């Protein structure tokens, strides 16, 4: 196979895009909410929002990020593996 395979380039382009989106999603609960914790004084499920995010919310978001990434990469791998192994390819 060639190094400049267009299928591989599309694969890595999509993988980099979802990775960048998920890193931004990770940044929000990790740094933004923590930075503004003093201003976040409303109650959420009976607890102050900043405490709830530190105790449970951030971890739930991290689990969601991992699940989204794993699901996306599994679908992406199946799609592009089928394209690479198709009999019509050189």
C-alpha positions in Angstrom: 0.0 0.0 0.0 1.1 3.5 -0.7 1.9 5.9 2.1 -0.4 8.6 0.6 -3.4 6.3 0.6 -6.5 8.6 0.4 -8.5 6.1 2.5 -6.0 6.3 5.3 -5.8 10.1 5.0 -9.6 10.3 5.4 -9.5 7.9 8.4 -6.9 10.0 10.2 -8.6 13.2 9.4 -11.9 12.0 10.9 -10.0 10.6 13.9 -8.2 13.8 14.6 -11.5 15.8 14.3 -13.3 13.7 16.9 -10.3 13.7 19.1 -10.1 17.5 19.0 -13.9 17.8 19.7 -13.6 15.5 22.7 -10.5 17.2 24.1 -12.5 20.5 24.0 -15.4 18.7 25.8 -12.9 17.4 28.4 -11.5 20.9 28.9 -14.9 22.4 29.9 -15.6 20.4 33.1 -11.9 20.1 34.0 -10.8 23.7 33.8 -13.7 26.1 33.0 -16.2 24.9 35.6 -13.4 24.6 38.2 -12.2 28.1 37.4 -15.7 29.6 37.9 -16.6 27.4 40.9 -17.1 30.3 43.3 -19.7 31.9 40.9 -21.6 28.6 40.5 -23.7 28.8 43.7 -27.0 27.3 42.6 -28.2 24.0 43.9 -28.1 21.0 41.6 -29.8 17.7 42.9 -29.7 19.2 46.4 -26.0 20.1 46.3 -24.1 23.2 45.3 -23.3 22.8 41.6 -19.6 23.3 42.0 -19.5 20.5 44.6 -21.6 18.2 42.6 -19.4 18.7 39.5 -16.3 17.9 41.5 -17.8 14.9 43.2 -19.8 13.3 40.4 -20.5 15.4 37.3 -17.0 15.6 35.9 -16.6 11.8 36.2 -19.8 11.2 34.4 -18.7 13.5 31.6 -15.4 11.7 31.4 -17.2 8.3 31.1 -19.4 9.8 28.4 -16.3 11.0 26.5 -14.7 7.6 26.6 -17.9 5.9 25.5 -18.3 8.4 22.6 -14.7 7.9 21.5 -14.8 4.1 21.7 -18.1 4.0 19.7 -16.9 6.4 17.1 -13.5 4.6 16.6 -15.2 1.2 16.4 -17.5 2.4 13.6 -14.7 4.2 11.9 -12.5 1.1 12.0 -15.2 -1.1 10.5 -16.0 1.4 7.7 -12.4 2.0 6.6 -11.2 -1.6 7.1 -14.0 -2.7 4.7 -12.9 -0.1 2.2 -9.2 -1.1 2.5 -10.1 -4.8 2.0 -12.6 -4.4 -0.8 -11.7 -6.5 -3.8 -12.0 -3.6 -6.3 -9.0 -1.8 -4.7 -5.5 -2.0 -6.3 
